Amino acid sequence: MPIFHFKTNNILHQVSRISRNNVVRYMMRAYGRTRELIIFLILFFGFFAGLSIKMTLPNMLNTFMNTAYKLLIDTVFYIMAITVMTGAISKLFVEFGVVVLLEKMLKPLMKPLYNLPGVASLGAVMTFLSDNPAIITLSKDKTFSKYFKQYQIASLTNFGTSFGMGLVVVAFMTGRGYGTGALVGLAGAFIGSIVTTRMMQHLTLKAYPELDSPMPGTKLDAEYDPELQPADKTLEEEKKGPFLRTLNAMLDGGKSGVEIGLSIIPGVLIISTIVMMVTFGASLDGTYTGAAYEGVPLLPWLAGKIDFLFRWLFGFVHPELIAFPITALGAVGAAIGLVPAFDASGLIDGNAIAVFTAMGMCWSGFLSTHTGMLDSLGYRQLISKAIASHTVGGLIAGISAHWIFVLVSLI
């Protein structure tokens, strides 16, 4: 009986201890959620209350909706038209071997500039023609990844992102009449890509020297020839004539362009609208009417406190321009959505376009994609290093574009 009593007490004690631990964990989770809820409500209502006090609530709501509508009609559909056309061109390049030709031309630059095998140039071409995730698709292909060491595969996240949506950004800027600035910005993004890739490799090897090992099945000394890789085309597709191949390529590329255009709508409407409402002020007469692109110029006020820094680094004459690189951190589509409003306000010039193109291309929304990209590659532990490297790379891209544009202007 005493033994039974002892066992019963012991069991009850363990159950009681487990119950207490569960209660403590539940209370901690509840406290964390409550604190999170309180912080969210303060920030959410504080943000909109601050705007409504300055603009009045009806004007704020009207501006919010009118800005989103104007962005959809005037900017998003224009960007979608560009993505459809560039998507068709990109598919034609792939179909008729232009991408292979570009890959062979760029291959000699990979090792001395990026410390990557020549095949990596294919990743740069594909992301330039499409978007960041294209490099992940290639990296998971064993016929592609076997030419890399593990730390080099990890650095492809930074390398590929540096060229993401490059064709769309350059085409957009050129279409607005700033071709020279767009080309200078492309050169700046190229410099930024070298910095971010090399820095990522250095930080990775410093923290994880064991990653200086080949990928399984590597052929580091072998020559890569995409024409010798397993073909994606079926026999029936090979039998089609040039006309049908051209037509199918353009239509398939256009469809992919529509998908990209649709995918940027949330970022442009939500992020750009909020950024614009803390970038631009009232109408020309100083009153709020609820029209699109009005707001409270909080961001320029903050940027004005260190205006000398942005003026020297990027050549920004107007503090409002800092909104572009900040937005590009999360979504380059949303960032280029700011350009028409800047242009209409007379805030931009060739130098600003050069910096916009460089930072927009190099960053291309990396804060919203790097985590998922590295996680899919199996290098989650390197996320912080990739983000730090790419932040520096984007800044270098913008600074390089500014000073290259200054040099070109002097010639």
C-alpha positions as CSV (number, residue, x, y, z in Angstrom):
1,M,0.0,0.0,0.0
2,P,2.7,2.6,0.8
3,I,4.5,1.7,-2.5
4,F,1.2,2.2,-4.4
5,H,0.6,5.4,-2.6
6,F,4.1,6.7,-3.4
7,K,3.7,5.9,-7.1
8,T,0.3,7.6,-7.2
9,N,1.8,10.7,-5.6
10,N,4.7,10.6,-8.0
11,I,2.4,10.4,-11.0
12,L,0.2,13.2,-9.7
13,H,3.2,15.3,-9.1
14,Q,4.4,14.8,-12.7
15,V,1.0,15.5,-14.1
16,S,0.8,18.6,-12.0
17,R,4.2,19.7,-13.2
18,I,3.3,19.1,-16.9
19,S,0.1,21.1,-16.4
20,R,2.0,24.0,-14.8
21,N,4.5,24.0,-17.7
22,N,1.6,24.0,-20.2
23,V,-0.1,26.9,-18.4
24,V,3.2,28.8,-18.3
25,R,3.8,28.2,-22.0
26,Y,0.2,29.1,-22.8
27,M,0.5,32.4,-20.8
28,M,3.8,33.2,-22.5
29,R,2.3,32.7,-26.0
30,A,-0.8,34.6,-25.0
31,Y,1.3,37.5,-23.7
32,G,3.4,37.5,-26.8
33,R,0.4,37.6,-29.0
34,T,-1.2,40.3,-26.9
35,R,1.9,42.4,-27.1
36,E,2.1,41.9,-30.8
37,L,-1.5,42.8,-31.2
38,I,-1.1,46.0,-29.2
39,I,2.0,47.0,-31.1
40,F,0.3,46.4,-34.4
41,L,-2.8,48.4,-33.4
42,I,-0.7,51.3,-32.2
43,L,1.4,51.4,-35.4
44,F,-1.6,50.8,-37.8
45,F,-3.9,53.4,-36.3
46,G,-1.1,55.7,-35.5
47,F,0.0,55.8,-39.1
48,F,-3.4,56.5,-40.5
49,A,-4.3,58.8,-37.7
50,G,-1.2,60.9,-38.4
51,L,-2.1,61.2,-42.0
52,S,-5.8,62.0,-41.4
53,I,-5.0,64.7,-38.9
54,K,-2.9,66.5,-41.5
55,M,-5.1,65.6,-44.6
56,T,-8.5,65.1,-42.9
57,L,-10.0,61.6,-42.9
58,P,-12.1,61.9,-46.1
59,N,-9.2,63.4,-48.1
60,M,-6.9,60.7,-46.8
61,L,-9.2,57.9,-47.8
62,N,-9.9,59.4,-51.2
63,T,-6.1,59.9,-51.8
64,F,-5.4,56.3,-50.8
65,M,-7.9,54.9,-53.3
66,N,-7.2,57.4,-56.1
67,T,-3.5,56.8,-55.9
68,A,-4.0,53.1,-56.1
69,Y,-6.3,53.5,-59.1
70,K,-4.0,55.9,-60.9
71,L,-1.1,53.5,-60.3
72,L,-3.1,50.6,-61.7
73,I,-4.2,52.4,-64.8
74,D,-1.2,54.6,-65.6
75,T,1.7,52.4,-64.3
76,V,0.8,48.8,-63.8
77,F,-0.7,48.2,-67.2
78,Y,2.3,50.0,-68.8
79,I,4.7,47.7,-66.9
80,M,2.6,44.7,-67.9
81,A,2.8,45.7,-71.5
82,I,6.6,45.9,-71.2
83,T,6.7,42.5,-69.4
84,V,4.6,40.9,-72.2
85,M,6.8,42.3,-75.0
86,T,10.1,41.5,-73.2
87,G,8.7,38.1,-72.3
88,A,8.1,37.4,-76.0
89,I,11.6,38.6,-76.9
90,S,13.2,36.5,-74.1
91,K,11.4,33.3,-75.3
92,L,12.6,34.0,-78.8
93,F,16.2,34.4,-77.6
94,V,15.9,31.0,-75.8
95,E,14.2,29.3,-78.8
96,F,16.7,30.3,-81.4
97,G,19.9,30.0,-79.4
98,V,20.6,33.7,-78.6
99,V,20.9,32.8,-74.9
100,V,23.4,30.1,-75.7
101,L,25.4,32.6,-77.7
102,L,25.3,35.2,-74.9
103,E,26.4,32.5,-72.4
104,K,29.4,31.6,-74.5
105,M,30.4,35.3,-74.8
106,L,30.1,36.0,-71.1
107,K,31.7,32.8,-69.9
108,P,35.3,34.1,-69.9
109,L,34.3,36.9,-67.4
110,M,32.8,34.6,-64.8
111,K,36.0,33.3,-63.1
112,P,38.1,36.5,-62.9
113,L,35.1,38.7,-61.9
114,Y,32.8,36.5,-59.9
115,N,34.9,33.5,-58.9
116,L,32.2,31.4,-60.6
117,P,32.4,28.8,-63.3
118,G,31.5,29.9,-66.8
119,V,28.1,28.2,-66.7
120,A,27.0,30.9,-64.2
121,S,26.7,33.3,-67.1
122,L,23.6,31.5,-68.2
123,G,22.0,32.4,-64.8
124,A,22.8,36.0,-65.3
125,V,21.2,36.0,-68.8
126,M,18.1,34.1,-67.6
127,T,17.5,36.4,-64.5
128,F,18.0,39.5,-66.6
129,L,15.4,38.3,-69.1
130,S,13.0,37.2,-66.4
131,D,13.3,37.5,-62.6
132,N,15.2,36.4,-59.5
133,P,13.7,32.9,-59.1
134,A,15.1,31.8,-62.5
135,I,18.5,31.3,-60.8
136,I,17.0,28.9,-58.3
137,T,15.5,26.8,-61.1
138,L,18.9,26.5,-62.7
139,S,20.7,25.9,-59.4
140,K,18.5,22.9,-58.7
141,D,19.4,21.4,-62.1
142,K,22.1,18.8,-61.5
143,T,23.5,19.4,-65.0
144,F,24.1,23.0,-64.0
145,S,25.0,22.7,-60.2
146,K,27.7,20.0,-60.6
147,Y,30.1,22.6,-61.9
148,F,30.0,24.6,-58.6
149,K,31.4,24.3,-55.2
150,Q,28.9,24.6,-52.3
151,Y,29.8,28.1,-51.3
152,Q,29.5,29.2,-55.0
153,I,26.0,27.7,-55.2
154,A,25.0,29.8,-52.2
155,S,26.4,32.9,-53.7
156,L,24.2,32.4,-56.8
157,T,21.4,33.9,-54.8
158,N,23.2,37.2,-54.7
159,F,24.6,36.9,-58.2
160,G,21.2,36.1,-59.9
161,T,19.3,38.7,-57.9
162,S,21.6,41.4,-59.1
163,F,20.2,41.0,-62.6
164,G,16.5,40.3,-61.7
165,M,14.0,42.0,-64.0
166,G,16.9,43.8,-65.6
167,L,15.4,43.9,-69.0
168,V,12.1,45.3,-67.7
169,V,13.8,48.0,-65.7
170,V,16.0,49.1,-68.5
171,A,13.2,49.0,-71.0
172,F,10.9,51.0,-68.6
173,M,13.5,53.7,-68.1
174,T,14.4,53.9,-71.7
175,G,10.7,54.1,-72.6
176,R,10.4,57.3,-70.6
177,G,13.2,58.9,-72.6
178,Y,16.2,58.2,-70.3
179,G,18.2,55.8,-72.4
180,T,21.6,57.1,-71.4
181,G,20.8,57.0,-67.7
182,A,19.4,53.4,-68.1
183,L,22.6,52.2,-69.7
184,V,24.8,53.9,-67.1
185,G,22.6,52.3,-64.4
186,L,23.1,48.9,-66.1
187,A,26.9,49.4,-65.7
188,G,26.4,50.3,-62.0
189,A,24.3,47.2,-61.4
190,F,27.1,45.2,-63.0
191,I,29.6,46.6,-60.5
192,G,27.2,46.0,-57.6
193,S,26.8,42.4,-58.7
194,I,30.5,41.8,-58.4
195,V,30.7,43.3,-54.9
196,T,27.7,41.3,-53.5
197,T,28.8,38.0,-55.0
198,R,32.4,38.2,-53.9
199,M,31.3,39.5,-50.4
200,M,28.8,36.7,-50.0
201,Q,31.5,34.1,-50.9
202,H,34.0,35.6,-48.5
203,L,31.5,35.7,-45.6
204,T,30.3,32.2,-46.3
205,L,33.8,30.6,-46.4
206,K,34.8,32.6,-43.3
207,A,31.9,31.2,-41.3
208,Y,31.6,27.8,-42.9
209,P,35.0,26.7,-44.4
210,E,33.6,23.2,-45.0
211,L,31.5,24.6,-47.8
212,D,34.6,24.9,-49.9
213,S,33.9,21.5,-51.3
214,P,32.5,20.3,-54.6
215,M,28.8,19.7,-55.1
216,P,27.9,16.0,-55.5
217,G,28.9,14.8,-59.0
218,T,30.9,17.9,-59.8
219,K,33.0,18.4,-62.9
220,L,34.9,21.5,-62.1
221,D,37.4,21.1,-65.0
222,A,34.8,20.1,-67.6
223,E,33.6,22.3,-70.3
224,Y,29.9,23.2,-70.2
225,D,28.0,23.3,-73.4
226,P,24.2,23.9,-73.1
227,E,23.7,22.4,-76.6
228,L,24.9,19.0,-75.3
229,Q,22.6,19.0,-72.3
230,P,19.3,17.0,-72.4
231,A,16.9,18.9,-74.6
232,D,13.6,20.1,-73.3
233,K,11.9,20.1,-76.7
234,T,9.9,17.1,-77.8
235,L,10.3,15.4,-81.1
236,E,7.1,17.0,-82.4
237,E,8.4,20.5,-81.5
238,E,11.6,19.9,-83.3
239,K,9.7,19.1,-86.5
240,K,7.9,22.4,-86.4
241,G,9.1,25.0,-88.9
242,P,10.6,28.4,-88.0
243,F,7.3,30.2,-88.4
244,L,5.4,28.0,-85.9
245,R,8.4,28.0,-83.5
246,T,8.5,31.8,-83.7
247,L,4.8,32.1,-83.1
248,N,4.7,29.7,-80.2
249,A,7.7,31.3,-78.6
250,M,6.2,34.7,-78.7
251,L,2.9,33.6,-77.4
252,D,4.4,31.5,-74.6
253,G,6.8,34.3,-73.7
254,G,3.9,36.8,-73.7
255,K,1.9,34.6,-71.3
256,S,4.9,34.5,-68.9
257,G,5.0,38.3,-69.2
258,V,1.4,38.5,-68.2
259,E,2.1,36.4,-65.1
260,I,5.0,38.7,-64.1
261,G,2.8,41.7,-64.7
262,L,0.0,40.3,-62.5
263,S,2.5,39.3,-59.8
264,I,3.7,42.9,-59.4
265,I,0.2,44.4,-59.0
266,P,0.0,43.9,-55.2
267,G,3.4,45.4,-54.6
268,V,2.9,48.4,-56.8
269,L,-0.6,49.2,-55.5
270,I,0.0,48.6,-51.8
271,I,3.7,49.5,-51.3
272,S,3.9,52.4,-53.8
273,T,0.6,54.0,-52.5
274,I,1.9,54.0,-48.9
275,V,5.3,55.3,-49.9
276,M,3.8,58.0,-52.1
277,M,1.6,59.1,-49.2
278,V,4.6,59.7,-47.0
279,T,6.6,61.3,-49.9
280,F,4.5,63.9,-51.6
281,G,2.7,66.8,-50.0
282,A,-0.5,68.7,-50.7
283,S,-1.6,70.1,-54.0
284,L,0.2,73.1,-55.6
285,D,-2.0,75.6,-53.7
286,G,-1.2,73.9,-50.4
287,T,-4.6,72.4,-49.8
288,Y,-5.7,68.7,-49.7
289,T,-8.3,67.7,-52.2
290,G,-8.2,63.9,-52.0
291,A,-6.6,63.7,-55.4
292,A,-4.0,61.0,-56.2
293,Y,-0.4,61.4,-55.2
294,E,-1.1,63.8,-52.2
295,G,0.2,63.0,-48.8
296,V,2.4,64.1,-45.9
297,P,6.1,64.5,-46.9
298,L,7.5,62.6,-43.9
299,L,10.1,60.6,-45.9
300,P,11.7,63.7,-47.5
301,W,11.7,65.4,-44.1
302,L,13.7,62.5,-42.6
303,A,16.0,62.3,-45.7
304,G,16.5,66.0,-45.5
305,K,18.3,65.6,-42.2
306,I,21.1,63.8,-44.0
307,D,20.6,65.3,-47.4
308,F,24.3,66.0,-47.8
309,L,25.0,62.2,-47.7
310,F,22.5,61.3,-50.4
311,R,23.6,64.2,-52.5
312,W,27.3,63.1,-52.4
313,L,26.7,59.4,-52.7
314,F,23.9,59.4,-55.3
315,G,23.7,62.9,-56.6
316,F,20.0,63.2,-55.4
317,V,19.0,66.9,-55.6
318,H,15.6,66.2,-54.1
319,P,15.2,64.2,-50.9
320,E,12.0,62.6,-52.2
321,L,14.1,60.5,-54.5
322,I,15.2,58.3,-51.6
323,A,11.8,56.7,-51.8
324,F,12.9,54.7,-54.9
325,P,15.8,52.7,-53.4
326,I,13.8,52.1,-50.1
327,T,10.9,50.7,-52.1
328,A,13.3,48.6,-54.3
329,L,14.4,46.7,-51.2
330,G,11.0,45.0,-51.2
331,A,9.8,45.1,-54.8
332,V,11.4,46.6,-57.9
333,G,8.1,46.7,-59.6
334,A,6.7,48.9,-56.9
335,A,9.8,51.1,-57.1
336,I,9.6,51.8,-60.8
337,G,5.9,52.5,-60.2
338,L,7.1,55.7,-58.4
339,V,9.0,57.0,-61.5
340,P,6.0,58.5,-63.4
341,A,5.0,60.6,-60.4
342,F,8.6,61.7,-59.9
343,D,8.8,62.6,-63.6
344,A,5.5,64.5,-63.6
345,S,6.8,66.5,-60.6
346,G,10.0,67.4,-62.3
347,L,12.1,65.7,-59.6
348,I,14.2,63.3,-61.8
349,D,17.0,63.7,-64.3
350,G,19.4,61.4,-66.1
351,N,21.5,60.9,-63.0
352,A,18.5,59.9,-60.9
353,I,17.5,57.4,-63.6
354,A,21.0,55.9,-63.6
355,V,20.9,55.4,-59.8
356,F,17.4,54.1,-59.9
357,T,18.2,51.6,-62.6
358,A,21.4,50.4,-60.8
359,M,19.8,50.0,-57.4
360,G,16.5,48.8,-58.8
361,M,18.2,46.1,-60.8
362,C,20.8,45.1,-58.2
363,W,18.4,45.0,-55.2
364,S,15.3,43.9,-57.2
365,G,13.2,43.3,-54.1
366,F,15.8,41.0,-52.5
367,L,14.4,41.5,-49.0
368,S,11.3,39.7,-50.1
369,T,13.0,36.9,-52.0
370,H,16.4,36.1,-50.4
371,T,14.9,34.1,-47.5
372,G,12.9,31.8,-49.7
373,M,15.6,31.4,-52.3
374,L,18.3,30.4,-49.8
375,D,15.8,28.2,-47.9
376,S,15.0,26.3,-51.1
377,L,18.7,25.8,-51.8
378,G,19.2,24.4,-48.3
379,Y,21.4,27.3,-47.0
380,R,19.0,28.9,-44.5
381,Q,22.0,29.6,-42.1
382,L,23.4,32.0,-44.7
383,I,20.4,34.3,-45.0
384,S,21.8,37.1,-42.8
385,K,25.1,37.1,-44.7
386,A,23.3,37.2,-48.1
387,I,21.2,40.1,-47.0
388,A,24.2,42.0,-45.6
389,S,26.2,41.4,-48.8
390,H,23.4,42.4,-51.1
391,T,22.7,45.6,-49.1
392,V,26.3,46.7,-49.6
393,G,26.2,45.6,-53.3
394,G,23.1,47.7,-54.0
395,L,24.6,50.8,-52.4
396,I,27.8,50.3,-54.4
397,A,25.7,50.0,-57.5
398,G,24.0,53.3,-56.9
399,I,27.2,55.1,-56.0
400,S,29.0,53.7,-59.1
401,A,26.1,54.7,-61.3
402,H,26.2,58.3,-60.0
403,W,29.9,58.8,-60.5
404,I,29.9,57.1,-63.9
405,F,27.1,59.4,-65.0
406,V,29.1,62.4,-63.7
407,L,32.1,61.2,-65.8
408,V,30.0,60.6,-68.9
409,S,28.5,64.1,-68.5
410,L,31.9,65.6,-68.5
411,I,33.0,63.9,-71.7
